[in-house]
Amino acid sequence: MIISDEHRYVFIAQPHTACSAIQTELRRMYGGRPILEKHATYAAFIRRATPEQKGYFVFSGIRDPLDEAVSLYFKYRTDHKGRYSARLPVLAERQREAFELVAAEEADFASYLRRFYRRPYDNDTIVYHKHMDHIIRFEHLQEDFSAALGHIGLEQVRPLPLVNQTTRRGSYLEQYPADLWPHAAKVFGPFMRKWGYELPSAWVGVTVPRSSMVAFRLLSPLRFVYRRYVRLGSLDVERRPTSRLGRAIAAVMRPIDRAMHRLFGH
């Protein structure tokens, strides 16, 4: 998370949306400074913010989940920057299983997706994204970043340099064989509709099942409560508590966390 008291903005780093590049650029060129953890939520910020800071311009990112899922798969496959092998003992159970399946067993993307994406997909955007002042779409990164700066009253100094990129070849759509299209539409379709994304035009005849939309709506309130109030970040290495009290609470909550994750899906 990045804040600037001079320019009165807060940037919430949503994973896999070029947040590393944006945070770095905000620090270097636009008066930003780190606050809380890298992927701390806006709710965490509100708990710590002054009355004045609560009125700052708030922006974050979002990404087509079809693309994001492929990106995460290749992070596992390439052991991105040694993150997963180096931290294997402290990875969340789901992360260990995914890394072992992709890296050790060399599973293809279709096998990975069917194994780890079963229910209608959602993520931390469920908590506050709809109420933020500006959303940067990964698909229009440069234009939307420039627009965000304009809203703040800043002129863009240079194109946004990209960092922490995933190593992969070709379009993400190449990872989706035709027999995977219906499953992907069932899992990602409701989230895509919510945020204005469309299924690829080449997926002729594939639609989002009504049952998936119903399940997405039914799960949404529970997921909101889970992500807003229950989860301690034990599913993300970068969010692990460092204090003795934080680790103790996390140890108690971890079994509940795993059960909630199995119930509510990815």
Backbone as JSON, one array per atom type, in Angstrom:
{
  "sequence": "MIISDEHRYVFIAQPHTACSAIQTELRRMYGGRPILEKHATYAAFIRRATPEQKGYFVFSGIRDPLDEAVSLYFKYRTDHKGRYSARLPVLAERQREAFELVAAEEADFASYLRRFYRRPYDNDTIVYHKHMDHIIRFEHLQEDFSAALGHIGLEQVRPLPLVNQTTRRGSYLEQYPADLWPHAAKVFGPFMRKWGYELPSAWVGVTVPRSSMVAFRLLSPLRFVYRRYVRLGSLDVERRPTSRLGRAIAAVMRPIDRAMHRLFGH",
  "N": [[0.84, -1.19, 0.0], [0.46, 2.23, -0.79], [0.85, 5.6, 0.17], [0.27, 9.12, -0.05], [0.63, 11.98, 1.64], [1.07, 14.5, 0.81], [-0.01, 14.67, -1.79], [-2.43, 13.58, -1.34], [-3.48, 10.87, -1.71], [-4.25, 7.33, -1.82], [-2.99, 4.2, -2.62], [-4.14, 1.01, -3.23], [-2.81, -2.13, -3.23], [-3.69, -4.53, -5.28], [-3.19, -7.93, -5.76], [-1.42, -9.26, -8.61], [-2.0, -7.34, -10.53], [-0.23, -5.62, -11.75], [0.68, -4.24, -9.57], [3.14, -4.04, -8.25], [4.74, -2.6, -10.01], [3.31, -0.21, -10.13], [3.35, 0.67, -7.45], [6.11, 1.05, -7.06], [6.61, 3.09, -8.93], [4.98, 5.15, -7.95], [6.27, 5.7, -5.55], [8.79, 6.55, -6.44], [8.35, 8.68, -8.22], [6.08, 10.2, -7.59], [5.7, 11.15, -5.01], [4.93, 9.18, -3.14], [4.76, 6.93, -0.3], [5.5, 3.87, 1.44], [3.01, 2.15, 3.34], [1.68, 0.2, 5.96], [1.33, -3.31, 5.02], [2.44, -4.7, 1.84], [0.25, -5.79, 0.38], [-1.87, -4.99, 1.93], [-5.25, -4.44, 2.92], [-7.86, -2.08, 2.03], [-9.59, -1.84, 4.13], [-7.92, -2.37, 6.3], [-6.34, -0.1, 6.18], [-8.22, 1.93, 6.73], [-8.75, 1.44, 9.39], [-6.47, 2.42, 10.56], [-6.13, 4.97, 9.65], [-6.07, 8.58, 9.75], [-8.7, 11.0, 10.36], [-8.5, 12.89, 8.28], [-6.98, 11.5, 6.34], [-8.75, 9.54, 5.59], [-10.29, 10.75, 3.73], [-8.82, 10.81, 1.41], [-7.98, 10.41, -2.1], [-8.69, 7.32, -3.49], [-7.38, 4.49, -5.07], [-7.04, 1.49, -7.06], [-6.31, -1.73, -8.57], [-7.47, -4.01, -11.16], [-8.04, -7.15, -12.86], [-8.59, -9.15, -15.74], [-9.87, -12.25, -14.92], [-9.39, -14.59, -16.38], [-6.93, -14.16, -17.56], [-5.42, -13.59, -15.27], [-5.42, -16.04, -13.87], [-3.85, -17.65, -15.53], [-1.44, -16.28, -15.39], [-0.77, -16.67, -12.66], [-0.49, -19.44, -12.66], [1.83, -19.74, -14.25], [3.64, -18.5, -12.6], [3.88, -20.36, -10.56], [4.84, -22.47, -12.12], [7.32, -21.59, -13.07], [8.55, -21.09, -10.72], [8.56, -18.41, -9.65], [10.97, -16.03, -9.22], [12.1, -17.64, -7.31], [10.35, -17.78, -5.23], [8.47, -19.69, -4.3], [9.73, -22.22, -3.89], [11.73, -21.48, -2.1], [10.29, -20.62, 0.11], [8.81, -22.77, 0.84], [8.27, -24.31, 3.29], [6.65, -22.53, 4.75], [4.54, -21.85, 3.18], [1.06, -21.45, 2.4], [-1.34, -24.11, 2.63], [-2.8, -24.52, 0.22], [-1.16, -23.18, -1.62], [1.19, -24.69, -1.49], [0.25, -27.15, -2.48], [-0.52, -26.4, -5.07], [1.93, -25.53, -6.17], [3.43, -27.9, -6.04], [1.9, -29.55, -7.73], [2.11, -28.22, -10.2], [4.86, -27.61, -10.58], [6.39, -29.87, -9.71], [4.93, -32.16, -10.61], [4.46, -31.35, -13.13], [2.02, -30.48, -14.26], [-0.38, -29.54, -16.72], [-1.95, -26.4, -17.72], [-4.74, -26.69, -17.87], [-5.28, -28.9, -16.19], [-4.43, -27.86, -13.76], [-6.23, -25.69, -13.47], [-8.74, -26.97, -13.31], [-8.39, -28.33, -10.94], [-7.9, -26.39, -8.91], [-9.69, -24.31, -9.22], [-12.85, -24.3, -8.75], [-15.33, -23.4, -7.8], [-17.52, -20.51, -8.37], [-15.52, -17.77, -9.09], [-14.0, -15.25, -7.02], [-12.4, -12.38, -5.49], [-10.3, -10.25, -3.42], [-11.34, -7.87, -4.29], [-13.98, -7.79, -3.75], [-14.47, -6.53, -1.39], [-14.01, -3.61, -1.16], [-13.69, -2.43, -3.66], [-15.74, -1.51, -5.38], [-16.4, 0.9, -4.3], [-14.29, 2.57, -4.57], [-12.36, 5.4, -5.78], [-11.16, 5.25, -8.26], [-10.37, 2.76, -10.67], [-7.79, 0.85, -11.93], [-7.5, -0.86, -14.82], [-5.86, -3.79, -15.69], [-5.64, -4.46, -18.34], [-5.66, -2.05, -19.63], [-3.46, -0.62, -18.73], [-1.46, 1.48, -18.91], [-2.96, 3.71, -19.84], [-4.97, 3.91, -17.89], [-3.5, 4.27, -15.56], [-2.36, 6.76, -16.08], [-4.72, 8.24, -16.14], [-5.53, 8.01, -13.48], [-3.52, 9.48, -12.18], [-4.13, 11.96, -13.25], [-6.59, 12.46, -12.03], [-5.72, 12.89, -9.47], [-4.41, 15.19, -9.79], [-1.93, 15.31, -10.87], [0.68, 15.35, -13.31], [1.65, 12.94, -15.64], [4.91, 11.67, -15.59], [6.45, 9.88, -17.06], [6.12, 6.91, -19.16], [4.68, 4.08, -17.52], [6.98, 2.01, -16.03], [7.44, -1.5, -16.33], [7.57, -4.07, -13.95], [8.52, -7.11, -12.21], [7.39, -9.03, -13.89], [5.62, -11.88, -15.16], [7.09, -14.82, -16.45], [6.31, -16.04, -19.53], [4.98, -17.41, -22.58], [3.37, -16.24, -25.53], [-0.22, -15.64, -25.97], [-2.49, -15.49, -23.22], [-4.86, -16.78, -23.73], [-4.23, -18.94, -25.25], [-3.77, -20.96, -23.51], [-6.16, -22.08, -22.93], [-7.81, -24.73, -23.89], [-10.45, -25.86, -26.1], [-12.16, -27.66, -24.79], [-11.99, -26.79, -22.21], [-13.26, -24.4, -22.03], [-16.1, -24.25, -21.22], [-15.89, -24.83, -18.45], [-14.23, -22.78, -17.54], [-15.87, -20.59, -18.09], [-17.94, -21.07, -16.33], [-16.63, -20.8, -13.86], [-15.29, -18.26, -13.91], [-17.04, -16.54, -15.18], [-19.24, -15.15, -13.72], [-17.82, -13.23, -12.11], [-16.56, -11.83, -14.15], [-18.74, -10.69, -15.49], [-19.65, -9.0, -13.48], [-17.65, -7.06, -13.4], [-17.57, -6.06, -15.94], [-16.21, -7.47, -17.93], [-15.92, -9.53, -20.85], [-16.59, -12.82, -22.15], [-14.19, -14.48, -24.25], [-14.42, -13.73, -27.73], [-13.98, -15.8, -29.47], [-14.94, -18.01, -28.21], [-17.32, -19.45, -29.13], [-20.72, -20.07, -28.61], [-20.41, -20.63, -25.92], [-21.57, -19.96, -22.71], [-22.3, -18.21, -19.64], [-23.3, -20.2, -17.02], [-26.56, -20.18, -15.54], [-26.8, -21.26, -13.01], [-24.28, -20.87, -11.98], [-24.17, -18.11, -11.74], [-26.12, -17.73, -9.79], [-24.98, -19.11, -7.63], [-22.71, -17.53, -7.27], [-23.84, -15.1, -6.41], [-25.05, -15.93, -4.03], [-22.87, -16.72, -2.53], [-21.46, -14.37, -2.24], [-22.13, -12.51, 0.0], [-21.18, -14.01, 2.19], [-18.53, -14.4, 1.51], [-17.66, -11.77, 1.57], [-17.82, -11.16, 4.34], [-16.01, -13.05, 5.27], [-13.55, -12.28, 3.99], [-13.35, -9.66, 4.85], [-13.52, -9.67, 7.67], [-12.67, -12.13, 8.84], [-10.44, -13.53, 7.69], [-6.95, -13.76, 8.17], [-4.94, -13.35, 6.48], [-3.43, -15.6, 6.11], [-3.25, -17.05, 3.83], [-1.5, -15.89, 2.15], [1.86, -15.42, 1.71], [3.18, -12.95, 2.02], [1.58, -11.62, 3.78], [1.77, -12.67, 6.25], [1.6, -12.62, 9.8], [3.99, -11.0, 11.91], [4.47, -10.5, 14.58], [4.57, -11.93, 17.92], [2.07, -12.24, 19.14], [0.44, -11.97, 16.89], [1.2, -14.23, 15.4], [0.34, -16.23, 17.12], [-2.44, -15.84, 17.14], [-2.93, -16.32, 14.44], [-2.24, -19.03, 14.28], [-4.29, -20.21, 15.73], [-6.48, -19.48, 14.18], [-5.95, -20.6, 11.7], [-6.91, -23.3, 11.0], [-9.65, -22.73, 10.85], [-9.59, -20.84, 8.85], [-8.72, -22.4, 6.65], [-10.9, -24.13, 6.38], [-12.95, -22.3, 5.76], [-11.97, -21.38, 3.33], [-12.09, -23.68, 1.76], [-14.83, -23.97, 1.69], [-15.81, -21.58, 0.47], [-14.36, -21.36, -1.84], [-11.98, -20.34, -4.43]],
  "CA": [[0.0, 0.0, 0.0], [1.21, 3.47, -0.91], [0.08, 6.79, 0.54], [0.94, 10.41, -0.16], [-0.09, 13.04, 2.34], [1.24, 15.71, 0.01], [-0.94, 14.67, -2.92], [-3.72, 13.11, -0.81], [-3.97, 9.65, -2.37], [-3.89, 6.02, -1.29], [-3.05, 3.13, -3.63], [-4.32, -0.33, -2.65], [-2.13, -3.06, -4.14], [-4.4, -5.77, -5.55], [-2.21, -8.82, -6.37], [-1.45, -9.67, -10.02], [-2.55, -6.27, -11.37], [0.9, -4.7, -11.94], [0.76, -3.4, -8.38], [4.54, -3.78, -7.91], [5.2, -1.51, -10.87], [2.63, 1.03, -9.75], [3.86, 1.11, -6.16], [7.47, 1.55, -7.26], [6.56, 4.36, -9.63], [4.41, 6.16, -7.06], [7.31, 6.07, -4.58], [9.92, 7.22, -7.07], [8.04, 9.84, -9.04], [4.86, 10.93, -7.26], [5.6, 11.49, -3.59], [4.33, 8.13, -2.32], [5.56, 6.19, 0.68], [4.82, 2.64, 1.86], [2.29, 2.12, 4.61], [1.19, -1.16, 6.21], [1.97, -4.31, 4.18], [2.3, -4.47, 0.41], [-1.11, -6.11, -0.06], [-2.85, -4.67, 2.96], [-6.54, -4.05, 2.36], [-8.34, -0.75, 2.36], [-10.17, -1.93, 5.47], [-6.82, -2.21, 7.26], [-5.95, 1.3, 6.15], [-9.25, 2.72, 7.4], [-8.6, 1.26, 10.85], [-5.29, 3.15, 11.01], [-6.07, 6.29, 9.03], [-6.6, 9.76, 10.43], [-9.91, 11.5, 9.68], [-8.14, 13.54, 7.02], [-6.54, 10.49, 5.37], [-9.93, 8.8, 5.11], [-10.85, 11.5, 2.61], [-7.9, 10.81, 0.28], [-8.34, 9.73, -3.34], [-8.34, 5.9, -3.35], [-7.43, 3.74, -6.32], [-6.47, 0.15, -7.04], [-6.31, -2.37, -9.88], [-8.25, -5.22, -11.4], [-7.53, -7.87, -14.02], [-9.41, -10.23, -16.28], [-9.44, -13.45, -14.21], [-8.86, -15.58, -17.32], [-5.52, -13.82, -17.68], [-4.78, -13.69, -13.96], [-5.22, -17.46, -13.53], [-2.71, -18.12, -16.32], [-0.26, -15.65, -14.81], [-0.43, -17.35, -11.42], [-0.01, -20.78, -13.04], [3.21, -19.65, -14.7], [4.47, -18.18, -11.45], [4.17, -21.66, -9.96], [5.6, -23.29, -13.06], [8.69, -21.09, -13.16], [9.0, -20.76, -9.36], [8.86, -17.0, -9.89], [11.97, -15.44, -8.34], [12.4, -18.58, -6.23], [9.46, -17.5, -4.1], [7.72, -20.83, -3.77], [10.64, -23.24, -3.37], [12.46, -20.93, -0.96], [9.4, -20.46, 1.25], [7.91, -23.92, 0.86], [7.78, -24.7, 4.62], [5.68, -21.61, 5.33], [3.46, -21.57, 2.25], [-0.25, -21.97, 2.74], [-1.58, -25.45, 2.11], [-3.2, -24.43, -1.19], [0.0, -22.78, -2.4], [2.09, -25.86, -1.58], [-0.35, -28.14, -3.38], [-0.46, -25.88, -6.43], [3.32, -25.54, -6.61], [3.83, -29.29, -6.26], [1.21, -30.06, -8.9], [2.59, -27.58, -11.43], [6.32, -27.68, -10.73], [6.91, -31.23, -9.54], [4.21, -33.1, -11.46], [4.42, -30.75, -14.46], [0.64, -30.47, -14.74], [-0.67, -28.47, -17.65], [-2.82, -25.38, -17.16], [-6.1, -27.21, -17.74], [-5.34, -29.72, -14.97], [-4.32, -26.92, -12.63], [-7.46, -24.92, -13.33], [-9.82, -27.85, -12.83], [-8.09, -28.74, -9.56], [-7.89, -25.31, -7.92], [-10.76, -23.36, -9.48], [-14.04, -25.13, -8.9], [-16.53, -22.6, -7.55], [-17.44, -19.19, -8.99], [-14.35, -17.05, -8.6], [-14.01, -13.87, -6.55], [-11.16, -12.08, -4.78], [-10.41, -9.16, -2.45], [-12.08, -6.73, -4.83], [-15.34, -7.84, -3.24], [-14.62, -5.77, -0.15], [-14.17, -2.16, -1.27], [-13.38, -1.9, -4.98], [-16.87, -0.8, -5.98], [-16.53, 2.21, -3.67], [-13.06, 3.33, -4.75], [-12.48, 6.54, -6.68], [-10.66, 4.92, -9.6], [-9.86, 1.4, -10.83], [-6.87, 0.68, -13.06], [-7.63, -2.18, -15.43], [-4.58, -4.3, -16.16], [-5.69, -4.49, -19.8], [-5.45, -0.67, -20.08], [-2.63, -0.21, -17.62], [-0.83, 2.78, -19.09], [-3.98, 4.75, -19.93], [-5.69, 4.05, -16.62], [-2.57, 4.86, -14.59], [-2.3, 8.17, -16.41], [-5.99, 8.84, -15.72], [-5.5, 8.1, -12.02], [-2.68, 10.63, -11.83], [-4.88, 13.16, -13.6], [-7.6, 12.7, -10.99], [-5.02, 13.4, -8.29], [-3.9, 16.51, -10.12], [-0.53, 15.16, -11.23], [0.97, 15.07, -14.71], [2.51, 11.76, -15.74], [6.28, 12.03, -15.94], [6.96, 8.94, -18.05], [5.32, 5.68, -19.18], [4.87, 3.23, -16.35], [7.89, 0.87, -16.26], [6.87, -2.76, -15.84], [8.48, -4.88, -13.14], [7.94, -8.33, -11.62], [6.56, -9.68, -14.9], [5.63, -13.34, -15.22], [7.7, -15.39, -17.65], [5.45, -16.95, -20.27], [5.01, -17.14, -24.01], [2.09, -16.23, -26.22], [-1.41, -15.1, -25.34], [-3.05, -16.34, -22.17], [-5.97, -17.57, -24.27], [-3.68, -20.18, -25.8], [-3.76, -21.98, -22.45], [-7.52, -22.57, -22.75], [-8.34, -25.55, -24.98], [-11.9, -25.74, -26.26], [-12.91, -28.44, -23.79], [-11.89, -26.09, -20.93], [-14.04, -23.17, -22.09], [-17.29, -24.24, -20.35], [-15.5, -24.78, -17.04], [-13.73, -21.43, -17.27], [-17.02, -19.69, -18.08], [-18.67, -21.33, -15.08], [-15.85, -20.31, -12.73], [-14.93, -16.85, -14.0], [-18.08, -15.75, -15.82], [-19.94, -14.18, -12.86], [-16.91, -12.15, -11.77], [-16.34, -11.05, -15.35], [-19.93, -9.87, -15.71], [-19.69, -7.97, -12.44], [-16.68, -6.02, -13.67], [-17.64, -5.6, -17.32], [-15.41, -8.26, -18.85], [-16.69, -10.45, -21.69], [-15.91, -14.03, -22.56], [-13.54, -14.28, -25.56], [-15.33, -13.86, -28.87], [-13.75, -17.09, -30.12], [-15.62, -19.07, -27.48], [-18.66, -19.45, -29.71], [-21.67, -20.98, -27.98], [-20.14, -20.79, -24.49], [-22.25, -18.94, -21.91], [-22.17, -18.34, -18.19], [-24.48, -20.91, -16.52], [-27.38, -19.48, -14.56], [-26.5, -21.81, -11.69], [-23.04, -20.25, -11.53], [-24.52, -16.75, -11.33], [-26.85, -17.83, -8.52], [-24.01, -19.47, -6.6], [-21.86, -16.35, -7.05], [-24.58, -14.13, -5.6], [-25.27, -16.48, -2.7], [-21.6, -16.76, -1.81], [-20.87, -13.04, -2.09], [-22.16, -11.95, 1.37], [-20.32, -14.8, 3.07], [-17.15, -14.09, 1.13], [-17.37, -10.42, 2.06], [-17.56, -11.27, 5.77], [-14.77, -13.82, 5.42], [-12.38, -11.49, 3.6], [-13.32, -8.39, 5.59], [-13.42, -9.79, 9.12], [-12.16, -13.4, 9.36], [-9.14, -13.96, 7.2], [-5.79, -13.06, 8.73], [-3.89, -13.28, 5.48], [-2.56, -16.77, 6.16], [-3.14, -17.64, 2.5], [-0.52, -15.12, 1.38], [3.1, -15.35, 2.47], [3.56, -11.58, 2.32], [0.7, -11.05, 4.78], [1.88, -13.4, 7.5], [1.92, -11.76, 10.94], [5.36, -11.15, 12.39], [4.53, -10.4, 16.03], [4.26, -13.17, 18.63], [0.62, -12.31, 19.29], [-0.14, -12.2, 15.57], [1.42, -15.62, 15.02], [-0.51, -17.06, 17.96], [-3.81, -15.73, 16.63], [-2.97, -16.99, 13.14], [-2.23, -20.47, 14.51], [-5.63, -20.6, 16.16], [-7.43, -19.24, 13.11], [-5.6, -21.25, 10.45], [-7.86, -24.35, 10.62], [-10.91, -22.08, 10.44], [-9.29, -20.21, 7.57], [-8.72, -23.43, 5.61], [-12.27, -24.6, 6.19], [-13.67, -21.26, 5.06], [-11.49, -21.33, 1.96], [-12.66, -24.83, 1.04], [-16.26, -23.74, 1.53], [-16.12, -20.46, -0.4], [-13.64, -21.44, -3.1], [-10.83, -19.47, -4.68]],
  "C": [[0.88, 1.24, 0.0], [0.3, 4.64, -0.55], [0.93, 8.03, 0.27], [0.09, 11.44, 0.56], [0.02, 14.36, 1.57], [0.19, 15.79, -1.09], [-2.29, 14.02, -2.57], [-4.28, 11.91, -1.61], [-3.52, 8.42, -1.59], [-4.03, 5.01, -2.42], [-3.1, 1.79, -2.92], [-3.78, -1.35, -3.64], [-2.91, -4.38, -4.23], [-3.45, -6.72, -6.28], [-2.49, -9.1, -7.85], [-2.06, -8.61, -10.93], [-1.5, -5.21, -11.67], [1.09, -3.78, -10.74], [2.2, -3.11, -7.99], [5.07, -2.61, -8.72], [4.59, -0.19, -10.44], [3.17, 1.56, -8.43], [5.26, 1.71, -6.29], [7.46, 2.93, -7.91], [5.99, 5.47, -8.75], [5.44, 6.63, -6.03], [8.38, 6.94, -5.24], [9.55, 8.58, -7.67], [6.89, 10.72, -8.54], [4.61, 11.06, -5.76], [4.98, 10.43, -2.7], [5.3, 7.51, -1.34], [4.79, 4.95, 1.1], [4.12, 2.82, 3.19], [1.67, 0.74, 4.75], [1.93, -2.15, 5.31], [1.69, -4.03, 2.71], [0.86, -4.67, -0.05], [-2.14, -5.9, 1.04], [-4.13, -4.15, 2.31], [-6.89, -2.62, 2.74], [-8.97, -0.73, 3.75], [-9.09, -1.76, 6.54], [-6.36, -0.77, 7.32], [-6.94, 2.17, 6.94], [-9.12, 2.61, 8.92], [-7.46, 2.09, 11.4], [-5.29, 4.62, 10.59], [-6.6, 7.39, 9.95], [-7.88, 10.19, 9.73], [-9.6, 12.16, 8.35], [-7.75, 12.53, 5.95], [-7.71, 9.69, 4.81], [-10.6, 9.5, 3.94], [-9.96, 11.53, 1.39], [-8.51, 10.1, -0.92], [-7.82, 8.3, -3.26], [-8.43, 5.21, -4.7], [-6.7, 2.41, -6.18], [-6.56, -0.43, -8.44], [-7.23, -3.57, -9.94], [-7.75, -5.85, -12.69], [-8.52, -8.93, -14.46], [-8.97, -11.54, -15.62], [-8.96, -14.57, -15.12], [-7.36, -15.4, -17.48], [-4.8, -14.02, -16.36], [-4.49, -15.14, -13.58], [-4.02, -18.03, -14.28], [-1.42, -17.55, -15.75], [0.18, -16.37, -13.54], [0.09, -18.75, -11.69], [1.46, -20.72, -13.44], [4.15, -19.2, -13.58], [4.85, -19.46, -10.71], [5.13, -22.46, -10.85], [7.06, -22.87, -13.12], [9.31, -20.81, -11.79], [9.47, -19.31, -9.34], [9.76, -16.41, -8.81], [12.31, -16.33, -7.14], [11.46, -18.48, -5.05], [8.88, -18.75, -3.48], [8.64, -21.92, -3.21], [11.35, -22.75, -2.12], [11.59, -20.87, 0.28], [8.45, -21.64, 1.44], [7.42, -24.3, 2.25], [6.68, -23.8, 5.18], [4.57, -21.23, 4.36], [2.14, -22.1, 2.79], [-0.46, -23.32, 2.06], [-1.92, -25.43, 0.62], [-2.03, -24.07, -2.08], [0.97, -23.94, -2.56], [1.55, -26.88, -2.57], [-0.26, -27.67, -4.83], [0.96, -25.92, -6.98], [3.79, -26.97, -6.91], [3.18, -29.87, -7.51], [1.83, -29.51, -10.18], [4.07, -27.79, -11.64], [6.84, -29.11, -10.69], [6.25, -32.22, -10.49], [4.04, -32.59, -12.88], [3.02, -30.79, -15.07], [0.46, -29.32, -15.72], [-1.69, -27.51, -17.03], [-4.23, -25.91, -16.95], [-6.26, -28.04, -16.48], [-5.29, -28.85, -13.73], [-5.63, -26.19, -12.4], [-8.59, -25.78, -12.78], [-9.62, -28.24, -11.37], [-8.32, -27.6, -8.57], [-8.95, -24.23, -8.15], [-12.04, -24.15, -9.77], [-15.34, -24.36, -8.7], [-16.41, -21.25, -8.26], [-16.4, -18.32, -8.3], [-14.7, -15.66, -8.07], [-12.7, -13.64, -5.81], [-11.38, -10.87, -3.87], [-11.14, -7.93, -2.99], [-13.51, -6.69, -4.3], [-15.54, -6.89, -2.07], [-14.89, -4.29, -0.4], [-14.01, -1.61, -2.68], [-14.52, -1.09, -5.59], [-17.02, 0.62, -5.44], [-15.28, 3.07, -3.83], [-13.25, 4.42, -5.8], [-12.05, 6.22, -8.11], [-10.12, 3.5, -9.59], [-9.01, 1.34, -12.09], [-7.04, -0.74, -13.6], [-6.28, -2.59, -16.02], [-4.5, -4.25, -17.68], [-5.48, -3.1, -20.41], [-4.53, 0.04, -19.09], [-2.09, 1.21, -17.79], [-1.86, 3.91, -19.1], [-4.66, 4.99, -18.59], [-4.79, 4.62, -15.52], [-2.46, 6.36, -14.82], [-3.56, 8.89, -15.95], [-6.04, 9.0, -14.21], [-4.68, 9.3, -11.57], [-3.4, 11.94, -12.14], [-5.93, 13.5, -12.57], [-6.96, 13.3, -9.74], [-4.54, 14.83, -8.52], [-2.43, 16.5, -10.48], [-0.4, 14.88, -12.72], [1.94, 13.9, -14.78], [3.88, 12.14, -16.27], [6.81, 11.17, -17.07], [6.02, 7.74, -18.11], [5.66, 4.8, -17.98], [5.82, 2.08, -16.68], [7.28, -0.39, -15.66], [7.94, -3.55, -15.1], [7.74, -6.14, -12.68], [7.03, -9.07, -12.6], [6.71, -11.19, -14.86], [6.24, -13.81, -16.53], [6.74, -16.38, -18.3], [5.5, -16.54, -21.73], [3.58, -17.14, -24.56], [0.97, -15.62, -25.4], [-1.92, -16.05, -24.26], [-4.17, -17.22, -22.69], [-5.49, -18.88, -24.9], [-3.66, -21.31, -24.78], [-5.15, -22.59, -22.23], [-7.96, -23.39, -23.96], [-9.86, -25.5, -24.99], [-12.67, -26.51, -25.2], [-12.84, -27.82, -22.39], [-12.78, -24.85, -20.89], [-15.28, -23.19, -21.18], [-16.95, -24.14, -18.87], [-15.02, -23.38, -16.68], [-14.88, -20.43, -17.22], [-17.82, -19.83, -16.8], [-17.95, -20.7, -13.9], [-15.68, -18.79, -12.77], [-16.05, -15.95, -14.53], [-18.79, -14.75, -14.92], [-19.07, -12.99, -12.46], [-16.7, -11.24, -12.97], [-17.54, -10.16, -15.65], [-20.0, -8.72, -14.7], [-18.8, -6.79, -12.8], [-16.61, -5.61, -15.14], [-16.72, -6.3, -18.29], [-16.32, -9.2, -19.64], [-15.88, -11.71, -21.96], [-15.3, -13.81, -23.94], [-14.51, -14.54, -26.7], [-15.17, -15.19, -29.58], [-14.48, -18.24, -29.43], [-17.09, -19.14, -27.91], [-19.54, -20.5, -29.02], [-21.47, -21.19, -26.49], [-20.81, -19.64, -23.73], [-21.98, -19.19, -20.43], [-23.42, -19.03, -17.65], [-25.24, -20.09, -15.48], [-27.06, -19.96, -13.15], [-25.23, -21.2, -11.11], [-23.3, -18.83, -11.05], [-25.22, -16.77, -9.98], [-25.88, -18.15, -7.39], [-23.11, -18.3, -6.26], [-22.55, -15.35, -6.14], [-24.8, -14.64, -4.18], [-23.99, -16.48, -1.87], [-21.05, -15.37, -1.48], [-20.96, -12.48, -0.67], [-21.25, -12.7, 2.33], [-18.85, -14.51, 2.78], [-16.75, -12.7, 1.63], [-17.01, -10.48, 3.54], [-16.24, -11.99, 6.02], [-13.54, -12.95, 5.13], [-12.24, -10.2, 4.41], [-13.0, -8.58, 7.07], [-12.68, -11.04, 9.63], [-10.73, -13.65, 8.97], [-8.02, -13.1, 7.76], [-4.66, -12.94, 7.72], [-3.0, -14.5, 5.47], [-2.43, -17.45, 4.81], [-2.1, -16.94, 1.65], [0.73, -14.95, 2.22], [3.42, -13.94, 2.9], [2.7, -10.96, 3.4], [0.85, -11.75, 6.14], [2.25, -12.48, 8.65], [3.32, -12.03, 11.45], [5.45, -11.08, 13.91], [4.15, -11.74, 16.67], [2.76, -13.34, 18.8], [-0.05, -12.62, 17.95], [0.02, -13.64, 15.13], [0.54, -16.56, 15.84], [-1.96, -17.04, 17.47], [-3.93, -16.47, 15.31], [-3.0, -18.5, 13.3], [-3.6, -20.99, 14.92], [-6.62, -20.52, 15.0], [-7.16, -20.06, 11.85], [-6.53, -22.4, 10.08], [-9.21, -23.79, 10.17], [-10.74, -21.46, 9.06], [-9.35, -21.24, 6.44], [-10.12, -23.93, 5.32], [-13.1, -23.59, 5.42], [-13.26, -21.2, 3.6], [-12.04, -22.5, 1.15], [-14.14, -24.6, 0.75], [-16.54, -22.69, 0.46], [-15.33, -20.45, -1.71], [-12.54, -20.42, -3.21], [-11.22, -18.01, -4.47]]
}
